[in-house]
Amino acid sequence: MLKRAALRLTAFFWIGLAAPLAAAELIMVEQPGCGYCETWHRLIGPIYSKTEEGAFAPLRQVHFKDGAPDGVSFARKVLYTPTFILVEDGAEIGRIEGYPGEDFFWGLLKMMLEEKTDFTGAGKPDQKNG
């Protein structure tokens, strides 16, 4: 009897792990020659994946001319680069158009993540330790 219960519990655990989880993703739409894109890559790019925001919403870079990646739908056309589009389950749930500078980027990103997802991060990373 105990063996059967243990097997059921083990099966339940593994099935639970296999269930898909809703994951947020930040898509950066960019194009060659975009000075704001280059500035973002220089100042934010090296630390983004090391932040709570980057762990919660990993970055995917796409070219402006390519449009939305397969399996993703944008709520409206992208007009500016960079545009940062927050996606969950393949659908846009928020965006930041343009790169407003380092301090504003982190604030806007955190606000968007907290409003649109269950993100509860601390905010702008400590750049000395980032």
N, C-alpha and C positions, 0 to 999 in steps of 0.2 A: 504494500500500500504506500509506504513512504517512498519507495523507488519510483512508483508511477507519478506521485505528486512532484517529486524532484524533476522527473523528465518533463512534465507539463510546465513547470516553472522555468526550466532551461529553454524549452521551445518558445515560451512566451517572451523570454528575454531576447532571444535571437531574432524572433519575428519583429519585436519592437525596435531592434537596432536596424533592421532592414527597411523600416518605414521611412519614406522620404521626409526630410525636414525642410521647411520653408527657409530658404537662405537668401539673404540680401546680397546684392552685388552692385558695385559702383562702376558704371561704364563711362569712360572718358572718351568723348568724341573729339578727335583732333585732326590736324592736317599739317603737312610740311610747310615751313615758313611762318608758322603761327608763333609770334614772339611770346604771347602769353602762355602758350603750351610749353615752350622751351623754359620759361621762367618757372612754371609749375614743376616741370621735370627736374630742374636744378635745385629748387628749394624744398619741395614736398616729396617728390618722387622717391628719393633715397630713404625716407623715413616712413612713408605711408604704411607699408606692410607691417611695420614694427609697432604701430599704434593700435589702441583698442578699436578705433574706427576701421582701420585697415583689416584687422582680424575679423571684425563683424561683417564688413562689406568689402570683400576683396575687389581689387581694381582689375578691370578689363579695358584695354585700349582698343579703340576701333577707328578706322579712317573715315573721315567726313563723307567721302564719296560713296562709301560702302553701305551707308544707312544702318538700320538696326540689324544686329547679328541674328542668325537663324534661331528661332525659338523665343525671340524677344520682340515685344511691340512697344514702340514709343508712343506717348500720348499725342504728340504733335511733332512736326518737322523740326529738325535741328537747324538753326540759322547761324549760330556763332560757334567759334572754337576758342578755347575749349568749352564744351558743355559736359557737365557731370550729371549723369542720369542714374538715379537710384532705382533699382529693379528688384522685384520680389516675385517669385513664381513666374518669371518671364514677362511681367508687366511693369511699366513705369509707374512709380508711386511718388516720385519727386525729382526735382532737377535744380541745378545751379548753372546759370548761363554766364559764361565768362569766368575769368579768374580775377577776383577782387583783391588779391594780395593775401599773403600768408595768414595774418591774424583774422581777417574776415572769412577766409576759406574755412578755417577750423571751426569758427563759430557757426557759420551757416551749415556746414556739414553736420555738426553735432545737433543743432536745432532740427534739421531735417530728419536725421536718424531717430531722434527722440520722439518727434511728432508722428512719424510714419511707420516706425517699427517698435520693437521692445528693447531697443538699445538703451543702456543706462551708463554709458562711459563717463570718464572724468573730464574730458575736454582736450584742449590743446596739449600735445605731448611736451614733456620736458626735453628740449632739444639737446641738452648736455648728455642725457642718458639714452635718447631716442636712437 
